[in-house]
Each structure stands twice: as C-alpha cells, then as structure tokens.
C-alpha cells in the first residue's frame, strides 16, 4: 500500500512515525516533510519515507503528484489545505483521501459557523456573539464587563485568540483584529465569547461520517511562558492522560458534546470524515466547548500517537470507508509528555538556520522520541527552520515519570536561542 502524507510540522512527523509502523505500507511520501520525517523508515520493508518538495497549500501540485504516483490513501495533516478544499479536489479525481471536506472543515475555518452550529444543536459553549462591525463588537464585550475571548473568525495559525480581562483590553483586541487586520482576512469577522472559568483540556474524536471514537484526554499549554504567562502560541507542550476527567465524565462529555454534534452533522448533511478536536473548558456547570478544530492537534498528536496501540493506517482507512464502528481504540496505560523546544523570540519574530545538536543522544533515551516541527537539512547538519522546532516526547509509568523523561531528553538538545516551558504537565501533578 502506498500513502501520501501532507504537511511539515511536528504533528506530521508524529503521523509519519506512527503510519510507518503499519505493515501494510510499502511506500510513503510526505509533502513537503522535514528533516525528521526524512529519517523515518517503513516497518514493513525498511524503505525510507520520501519527502516531496511540494507545499501543503499547493493543491494543483499535490493533485498532479497524486495522479502520477497513485497513492492508495492521502492523509492531510494541517488545517489550511482542508479549508482550501483539498479533500473535495482529490475526491473529484477519484483519489482516496483522509480528512474533512471543505464544508465539514468549517468547524475550524469559521468560528462564526462553529458557534452558530453549537447554539443550534444545544452543544454546551460560552455565551457569544458574532460581529463584522467594531462598535457592535465593543458593545457586546461591554455587556460581558470586558472579560472575554476575542477570536478571529478564520484560520490564524493557532494565534487568532486574544484573552481580555477588561474593556481596555477588549477594545484593543477588537482594534487589533478588525481595524489593524493583524490576522488579515481571518479577522474580517470575529466571535466574542464570555471568559469561561475552569480547566482547559483537549479532546479528539475520530469520525467516519456517522460514528465516532473518542480519544483519552490531553492538555495543551498555549501560552509561551511558565505559569501560563506570555502570548498565545500554537502550543508549547502537552501531556496525556489528564486527571481532570474520569472515564464516567468522559462518557458524559461524549453524550453532551459529540452525540449532538453527530446529530447536527446528519441534520445539516455534513459528511465529516476525519478527526474533530474540541477544546473544552471544564466549568462548574460541566464541560463547555471553547472551539472546534478539524484536524489533529499539535502537539497533542505527539502524545496521543505515542500511546495509541492500533494500526493508524487501519483507523484512517475505516474513517474514509465508513467502517469505524468495527474498530475499538486501544491505548498504552503509560502516560506521555511532550515538551516543545522553540526558536528564540517565538511566537514573535525569530531567526532560522541555527544548527541543532544532541538529537541522537535524546532519541537514544528509553521510551523517548524527538519529533521535528520546524527543521531542515543544511549539508550534514539539522538546522532550525520554524518557530516551534522540536516536540520532545517521552512515555512513563505515570505522568511524573514521563515528565522527568521528557525533560532529561530536552537537556541533551542544544541550539542557539532555544526556549521551552519548564512546567509542562505540572498542573496535573499538583
């Protein structure tokens, strides 16, 4: 079986690593891939994963490549190609592809769409309003006392959310997004949500259009600095499982969130085949959805796939074929922690091309895997090429052991300006 994976980040390296373990695969390409993905080999025949120099948003180039190579399955990692309609394009040309189509991807590509869907189908969420006029947005924020989340409607690399504690901050956020257009066209509309109090966690749900399989919980760390200080990022680390939802409460979250979401999709004729990733706030009134994503989270993918025992190729094929109800997800009892090592200055401006050392030493540690996010080859060296550079991931008998193992691996790795949080998973250990 031949497989094409689209993307170049830490999520895609984790996907490549896990997919390559399937005995079904005889050849795999990743477009465009990164230095870590290029080092993976297929378990079945030892063949290297091949990186194809095609951007994840180059839909005509990807289609041409797929028509020439005829992969048996294409797997889409990032959100932008989904929002651009790559699934629809491949399906129109008879090419099997995993991921939600353009209409289904609106759960992530339009916060306005997602908010209105949740309200229509009774999915618990924050009180919110959608706006295209700054003055109207400001009036709604004032009704919340300025304590709100101001969100660009469209995709903004995971950074289009500004948390506000008072009206001065709320008006500044509205101005930043709608007037100064900090996130470009993504901010022409915005959603303002009341600021929910509680513990934030991530859920992931595999879906084949009619049935769903729920993952265990994980917790991302969005802020750049320890203690949840600093600006929002695409994610500075994560761990799984969290201690904040028991299996019973996880079942309740399925009944209150996933079941009405499936019912709403059926009623609206939305054929969602892929992974839905709701960000949840565990409030005193129960779990509430902050937002939906329509792809695997990054860095949640790293900890989930380190724990997943199933053949991922089989699961993704089942999503495409509508046979997910025949599968049960199986998880290692171990805990997993992923610490993101980022370039100095991230999520602001940062330098690229910094040589990275210690990767082999870190990967040699037991139950440890260093996933590449923003890396490239420069001669014989691996160098930085992005804001988030590496996702250093480790398993342990419990969270404390996994956390210690991940930071032991981080200590082995060096590059100029490296920054990382030192408190990943600490909330769960208090």
Phi, psi and omega per residue, in radians:
X1 nan 2.382 3.127
X2 -1.879 2.483 -3.058
X3 -2.398 2.413 3.040
X4 -1.971 2.191 3.092
X5 -1.928 2.344 -3.103
X6 -1.907 2.214 3.088
X7 2.395 3.049 -3.042
X8 -2.536 0.152 -3.034
X9 -1.757 -2.916 3.121
X10 -1.136 -0.658 3.072
X11 -1.019 -0.776 -3.099
X12 -1.225 -0.600 3.068
X13 -1.128 -0.733 3.096
X14 -1.093 -0.728 3.100
X15 -1.103 -0.795 3.141
X16 -1.052 -0.774 -3.133
X17 -1.064 -0.782 -3.110
X18 -1.292 -0.753 3.119
X19 -1.078 -0.654 -3.115
X20 -1.131 -0.308 3.126
X21 -1.344 -0.217 -3.113
X22 -1.287 2.258 3.082
X23 -1.175 -0.194 -3.122
X24 -1.245 -0.459 -2.979
X25 -1.454 2.362 3.045
X26 -2.000 -0.311 3.108
X27 -2.745 2.440 3.106
X28 -2.458 2.385 2.999
X29 -2.017 2.667 2.986
X30 -2.301 2.237 -3.111
X31 -2.082 1.998 -0.021
X32 -1.585 -0.206 -3.127
X33 1.338 -3.005 3.076
X34 -2.660 -3.079 -3.038
X35 -1.104 -0.596 3.131
X36 -1.273 -0.733 3.127
X37 -1.069 -0.658 -3.138
X38 -1.140 -0.283 3.122
X39 -1.628 -0.041 -3.132
X40 -1.445 2.622 3.116
X41 -2.267 2.608 -3.132
X42 -1.299 2.370 -3.139
X43 -1.143 -0.556 -3.030
X44 -1.214 -0.717 -3.053
X45 -2.396 0.067 3.104
X46 1.342 0.068 -3.126
X47 -1.196 2.503 3.119
X48 -1.282 2.561 2.964
X49 -1.240 2.262 -3.049
X50 -1.728 2.253 3.099
X51 -1.610 2.215 3.138
X52 -1.821 2.260 -3.044
X53 -1.327 1.158 -3.138
X54 -2.267 2.258 3.128
X55 -1.171 2.624 -3.116
X56 -1.130 -0.346 3.139
X57 -1.828 0.115 3.094
X58 -1.491 1.282 -3.042
X59 -1.046 -0.764 3.100
X60 -1.080 -0.705 3.130
X61 -1.169 -0.704 3.123
X62 -1.167 -0.703 3.106
X63 -1.090 -0.793 3.135
X64 -1.056 -0.765 3.125
X65 -1.060 -0.806 -3.117
X66 -1.153 -0.636 3.111
X67 -1.173 -0.548 3.133
X68 -1.389 -0.728 -3.028
X69 -1.615 -0.343 3.110
X70 0.902 1.032 3.037
X71 -1.102 2.567 3.097
X72 -1.305 -0.333 3.085
X73 -2.725 2.402 2.963
X74 -1.941 2.350 -3.126
X75 -2.029 2.172 -3.098
X76 -1.726 2.143 3.128
X77 -1.521 -1.021 -2.984
X78 -1.419 2.941 -3.103
X79 -1.370 -0.669 -3.026
X80 -1.024 -0.830 3.122
X81 -1.044 -0.599 3.106
X82 -1.139 -0.780 3.140
X83 -1.149 -0.515 3.126
X84 -1.379 -0.216 3.068
X85 1.671 0.518 -3.122
X86 -1.122 -0.586 3.140
X87 -1.141 -0.796 3.108
X88 -1.036 -0.756 -3.111
X89 -1.088 -0.845 -3.133
X90 -1.139 -0.713 3.140
X91 -1.109 -0.643 3.108
X92 -1.081 -0.451 -3.137
X93 -1.820 0.281 3.039
X94 1.240 0.463 -3.117
X95 -1.833 2.101 -3.134
X96 -1.100 2.293 -3.081
X97 -2.559 2.463 3.133
X98 -1.793 2.266 3.106
X99 2.468 2.746 3.132
X100 -1.240 2.547 3.073
X101 -1.233 3.099 -3.009
X102 -1.037 -0.724 -3.127
X103 -1.144 -0.762 -3.134
X104 -1.202 -0.548 -3.139
X105 -1.192 -0.181 3.101
X106 -1.071 -0.369 3.086
X107 -0.989 -0.509 3.060
X108 -1.802 -0.678 -3.003
X109 -1.317 -0.212 3.064
X110 -2.435 1.870 3.111
X111 -1.170 -0.491 3.073
X112 -1.128 -0.833 3.105
X113 -1.006 -0.835 -3.081
X114 -1.114 -0.740 -3.126
X115 -1.113 -0.776 -3.137
X116 -1.163 -0.628 3.102
X117 -1.118 -0.802 -3.126
X118 -1.072 -0.747 -3.140
X119 -1.161 -0.666 -3.119
X120 -1.162 -0.645 -3.041
X121 -1.873 0.318 2.979
X122 1.183 0.504 3.083
X123 -1.464 2.171 -3.051
X124 -1.066 2.204 -3.134
X125 -2.650 3.135 -3.141
X126 -1.327 2.674 2.945
X127 -1.093 2.329 -2.995
X128 -2.687 2.889 3.017
X129 -2.500 2.692 3.114
X130 -1.973 2.433 -2.980
X131 -2.492 2.609 2.995
X132 -2.125 -0.111 -3.129
X133 -2.046 2.140 -3.078
X134 -0.960 -0.708 -3.095
X135 -1.117 -0.677 3.114
X136 -1.187 -0.675 3.091
X137 -1.083 -0.717 -3.135
X138 -1.121 -0.711 3.127
X139 -1.091 -0.699 3.134
X140 -1.182 -0.739 3.106
X141 -1.030 -0.657 3.118
X142 -1.126 -0.586 3.109
X143 -1.163 -0.325 3.092
X144 -1.740 0.150 -3.115
X145 1.217 0.317 -3.126
X146 1.410 -0.133 3.123
X147 -1.507 1.712 -3.002
X148 -2.769 2.912 2.974
X149 -1.883 2.150 3.118
X150 -1.775 2.100 -2.964
X151 -2.186 2.202 2.987
X152 -1.093 2.435 -3.088
X153 -1.103 -0.746 -3.014
X154 -1.656 -2.993 -3.098
X155 -1.286 2.369 -3.103
X156 -2.499 0.716 3.081
X157 0.986 0.576 3.111
X158 1.313 0.140 -3.046
X159 -2.067 0.134 -3.023
X160 -1.484 0.489 3.138
X161 -2.196 2.233 3.097
X162 -2.089 2.126 -3.139
X163 -1.533 2.245 -3.053
X164 -2.145 2.454 -3.135
X165 -1.892 -0.215 3.133
X166 -2.682 3.065 -3.058
X167 -1.183 -0.552 3.110
X168 -1.075 -0.771 3.113
X169 -1.187 -0.678 -3.124
X170 -1.130 -0.800 3.131
X171 -1.135 -0.650 3.108
X172 -1.133 -0.671 3.138
X173 -1.188 -0.760 3.113
X174 -1.060 -0.760 3.122
X175 -1.105 -0.739 -3.124
X176 -1.070 -0.765 -3.040
X177 -1.440 -0.814 -2.982
X178 -1.587 -0.631 -3.062
X179 -1.636 -0.898 3.140
X180 -1.404 -0.193 3.084
X181 0.949 0.862 -3.125
X182 -1.031 -0.498 3.141
X183 -1.985 0.378 3.082
X184 1.092 -2.470 -3.077
X185 -1.093 -0.398 3.141
X186 -1.044 -0.409 -3.070
X187 -1.795 0.241 3.114
X188 -1.164 -0.541 2.946
X189 -2.030 2.704 3.009
X190 -2.533 2.771 3.059
X191 -1.961 2.349 3.018
X192 -1.992 2.134 3.140
X193 -1.971 2.533 2.968
X194 -1.021 2.615 -3.124
X195 -1.442 1.935 -3.123
X196 -1.434 2.489 3.115
X197 -1.784 2.439 3.100
X198 2.577 -2.773 -3.130
X199 -1.859 2.269 -3.113
X200 -1.645 2.317 3.090
X201 -2.384 2.938 3.113
X202 -1.973 2.427 2.958
X203 -2.045 2.677 3.009
X204 -2.292 2.442 -3.089
X205 -2.349 2.030 3.006
X206 -1.351 2.436 -3.083
X207 -2.471 2.478 3.125
X208 -1.993 0.342 3.138
X209 1.756 -0.373 3.137
X210 -2.498 -0.427 3.086
X211 -2.207 2.859 -3.043
X212 -2.490 2.668 3.077
X213 -2.249 2.160 -3.037
X214 -1.567 2.365 3.054
X215 -1.445 2.895 2.961
X216 -1.156 3.040 3.130
X217 -1.392 2.730 2.966
X218 -2.501 2.948 3.088
X219 -2.383 2.125 3.092
X220 -1.536 2.798 3.076
X221 -2.155 1.701 -2.995
X222 -1.384 -0.569 -3.072
X223 -1.305 2.639 -3.001
X224 -1.248 -0.506 -2.948
X225 -2.054 2.818 3.112
X226 -0.933 2.616 3.112
X227 1.237 0.395 -3.125
X228 0.985 0.733 3.040
X229 -1.804 2.929 3.094
X230 1.479 -3.140 -3.072
X231 -1.296 2.832 3.025
X232 -1.157 2.546 3.073
X233 -2.251 -3.078 3.013
X234 -1.328 -0.095 -3.137
X235 2.268 2.149 -3.097
X236 -1.823 0.063 3.110
X237 2.693 2.887 -3.098
X238 -2.785 2.960 3.070
X239 -2.643 2.791 3.108
X240 -2.675 2.460 -0.037
X241 -1.455 2.933 3.025
X242 -1.673 2.718 3.104
X243 -1.548 0.109 -2.930
X244 -1.550 -0.261 3.097
X245 -2.274 2.125 3.026
X246 -1.285 2.937 3.086
X247 -1.017 -0.628 3.116
X248 -1.115 -0.801 -3.135
X249 -1.215 -0.523 3.074
X250 -1.143 -0.704 3.073
X251 -1.099 -0.648 3.091
X252 -1.155 -0.674 3.107
X253 -1.102 -0.669 3.085
X254 -1.070 -0.842 -3.089
X255 -1.134 -0.638 -3.051
X256 -1.494 -0.440 -3.022
X257 -2.047 -0.975 -3.035
X258 -1.234 -0.795 -3.106
X259 -1.049 -0.853 3.088
X260 -1.166 -0.508 3.063
X261 -1.125 -0.796 3.090
X262 -1.060 -0.749 3.138
X263 -1.096 -0.721 3.122
X264 -1.149 -0.698 3.094
X265 -1.067 -0.750 3.135
X266 -1.106 -0.747 -3.122
X267 -1.148 -0.590 -3.098
X268 -1.589 -0.074 -3.097
X269 1.235 0.552 3.115
X270 -1.636 2.062 -3.106
X271 -1.698 1.563 -3.065
X272 -1.645 1.932 3.103
X273 -2.164 1.765 -3.082
X274 2.925 -2.504 3.102
X275 -2.147 2.261 3.029
X276 -1.727 2.332 -3.080
X277 -2.189 1.610 3.075
X278 -1.451 2.299 2.928
X279 -1.514 2.218 -3.046
X280 -2.010 2.548 2.904
X281 -1.920 2.174 3.110
X282 -1.508 1.702 -3.085
X283 -1.676 3.033 3.088
X284 -1.114 -0.387 3.120
X285 -1.630 0.086 -3.119
X286 1.918 3.079 -3.116
X287 -1.147 2.379 3.054
X288 -2.257 2.480 -3.105
X289 -1.403 2.199 3.041
X290 -1.429 -0.770 3.125
X291 -2.919 2.876 3.066
X292 -1.907 2.546 2.919
X293 -2.125 2.668 -3.033
X294 -1.998 0.537 3.125
X295 -2.765 3.020 3.081
X296 -1.081 2.466 3.062
X297 -1.280 2.728 3.059
X298 -2.323 1.956 0.408
X299 -1.794 0.298 3.126
X300 -1.030 -0.607 -3.122
X301 -0.976 -0.662 -3.077
X302 -1.080 -0.766 -3.125
X303 -1.351 -0.621 3.123
X304 -1.110 -0.831 -3.053
X305 -1.289 -0.405 3.016
X306 -1.168 -0.472 -3.103
X307 -1.712 -0.371 -3.049
X308 -1.229 2.289 3.136
X309 -1.696 -0.329 -3.121
X310 -1.203 2.820 2.945
X311 -1.306 1.988 -3.067
X312 -1.154 -0.566 3.102
X313 -1.036 -0.773 3.129
X314 -1.069 -0.722 -3.120
X315 -1.165 -0.737 -3.112
X316 -1.225 -0.646 3.049
X317 -1.091 -0.686 3.125
X318 -1.106 -0.624 3.071
X319 -1.091 -0.785 -3.110
X320 -1.161 -0.692 -3.033
X321 -1.529 -0.147 3.133
X322 1.368 0.509 -3.085
X323 -2.099 0.426 -3.069
X324 -1.119 -0.434 -3.122
X325 -1.148 -0.221 3.102
X326 -1.503 -0.048 -3.036
X327 -2.033 2.534 3.017
X328 -2.071 2.318 3.131
X329 -1.374 2.417 -3.121
X330 -2.157 2.321 -3.025
X331 -2.187 2.476 3.006
X332 -1.136 2.473 3.118
X333 -1.219 -0.199 -3.135
X334 -1.156 2.759 3.000
X335 -1.661 2.742 3.127
X336 -2.325 2.470 3.094
X337 -2.288 2.368 3.082
X338 -2.143 2.161 3.087
X339 -1.911 2.129 3.134
X340 -1.488 2.243 2.998
X341 -1.772 2.146 -3.019
X342 -2.060 2.846 3.072
X343 -1.240 2.561 3.075
X344 -0.999 2.272 -3.123
X345 1.741 -0.353 3.125
X346 -1.074 2.397 0.213
X347 -1.569 0.179 3.020
X348 -1.470 -2.654 -3.116
X349 -1.276 2.617 -3.089
X350 -2.664 2.762 3.095
X351 -1.519 2.703 3.070
X352 -2.066 2.997 3.045
X353 1.441 0.267 3.131
X354 -1.418 2.175 -3.138
X355 -1.086 2.471 -3.134
X356 -1.946 2.276 3.082
X357 -2.105 2.808 3.056
X358 1.548 0.074 -3.098
X359 -1.118 -0.779 -3.130
X360 -1.110 -0.717 -3.137
X361 -1.120 -0.709 3.132
X362 -1.176 -0.777 -3.137
X363 -1.156 -0.369 -3.126
X364 -1.367 -0.231 3.128
X365 -1.214 2.601 -3.099
X366 -1.063 2.443 3.042
X367 0.919 0.670 -3.105
X368 -2.228 2.436 3.084
X369 -2.460 2.227 3.084
X370 -1.701 1.955 3.112
X371 -1.614 2.304 -3.138
X372 -1.488 2.394 3.094
X373 -2.023 -1.072 3.112
X374 -2.073 1.354 3.132
X375 -2.312 2.793 3.075
X376 -2.629 2.900 3.062
X377 -1.640 2.371 2.999
X378 -2.316 1.632 -3.013
X379 1.176 -2.163 -3.141
X380 -1.615 0.030 -3.079
X381 -1.837 2.631 2.906
X382 -1.670 2.265 -3.100
X383 -2.197 2.841 3.111
X384 -1.271 2.519 3.111
X385 -2.497 0.223 -3.107
X386 -2.745 -3.127 3.131
X387 -1.297 -0.986 3.004
X388 -1.551 2.117 -2.961
X389 -1.719 -0.845 -3.052
X390 -2.428 2.646 2.990
X391 -2.085 1.703 -3.042
X392 -1.468 1.976 -2.923
X393 -2.120 2.366 -3.130
X394 -2.474 2.587 3.030
X395 -1.732 2.667 3.054
X396 -2.654 2.883 3.129
X397 -1.071 -0.527 3.092
X398 -2.558 3.099 -3.073
X399 -1.112 -0.659 -3.138
X400 -1.082 -0.772 3.118
X401 -1.153 -0.723 -3.132
X402 -1.141 -0.706 3.111
X403 -1.084 -0.808 -3.135
X404 -1.090 -0.696 -3.130
X405 -1.161 -0.714 3.136
X406 -1.105 -0.758 -3.127
X407 -1.271 -0.493 3.008
X408 -1.066 -0.699 3.136
X409 -1.221 -0.704 3.108
X410 -1.001 -0.684 -3.117
X411 -1.111 -0.369 -3.140
X412 -1.403 -0.286 -2.956
X413 -1.808 2.411 -3.121
X414 -2.338 2.379 2.823
X415 -2.743 2.618 -3.052
X416 -1.036 2.233 3.095
X417 1.453 0.093 -3.078
X418 -0.971 2.325 3.067
X419 -2.308 2.542 3.110
X420 -2.776 2.722 3.056
X421 -1.399 2.548 -3.112
X422 -1.837 0.191 -3.053
X423 -2.212 0.423 3.127
X424 -1.134 2.248 -3.138
X425 1.386 -0.023 -3.088
X426 -1.148 -0.538 3.122
X427 -1.012 -0.639 -3.094
X428 -1.331 -0.312 -3.054
X429 -1.696 -0.084 3.137
X430 -1.264 nan nan
